[in-house]
Amino acid sequence: MSGKCPQCGKPTVEAYKPFCSKRCADVDLARWFREDYRIPTAEPPVPDDDEE
């Protein structure tokens, strides 16, 4: 049984599981690097040193 790629919805490929291709895997990795994925928290954000 094959799943669907979380990026585009195409069937997964064993070599790139859970993705369908290297491109979709790289898109996901880029989103992690840009911190697009975040876990919600009740803590206030920590100010950057540049904002002072």
C-alpha positions in Angstrom: 0.0 0.0 0.0 1.4 3.4 -1.0 0.7 6.7 0.6 0.4 10.2 -0.9 3.1 12.8 -1.0 2.4 15.4 1.7 3.6 18.2 -0.7 1.7 17.4 -4.0 -0.6 14.4 -3.3 1.0 12.1 -5.9 1.8 8.5 -4.9 5.0 8.1 -2.8 8.2 6.6 -4.2 10.1 4.2 -1.9 13.4 6.1 -2.5 11.9 9.4 -1.3 9.3 8.2 1.1 7.1 9.9 2.4 7.5 12.0 -0.7 7.1 11.3 -4.4 10.4 12.9 -5.6 13.6 14.6 -4.6 12.0 17.9 -5.5 9.1 17.5 -3.0 11.6 16.3 -0.3 13.7 19.4 -1.0 10.7 21.7 -0.9 9.8 20.3 2.6 13.4 20.7 3.8 13.4 24.3 2.6 10.3 25.0 4.6 12.0 23.6 7.7 15.1 25.8 7.1 12.8 28.9 6.8 11.1 27.9 10.0 7.7 27.7 8.2 6.8 24.7 10.4 6.2 25.8 14.0 4.7 24.2 17.1 2.2 26.6 18.8 3.2 27.7 22.3 2.0 30.1 24.9 5.4 31.5 25.5 6.1 35.1 24.3 8.6 35.3 21.3 12.2 36.0 22.2 13.3 39.3 20.6 16.2 39.2 18.1 19.4 41.1 19.0 18.9 43.2 15.9 15.5 44.6 17.0 17.0 46.5 20.0 
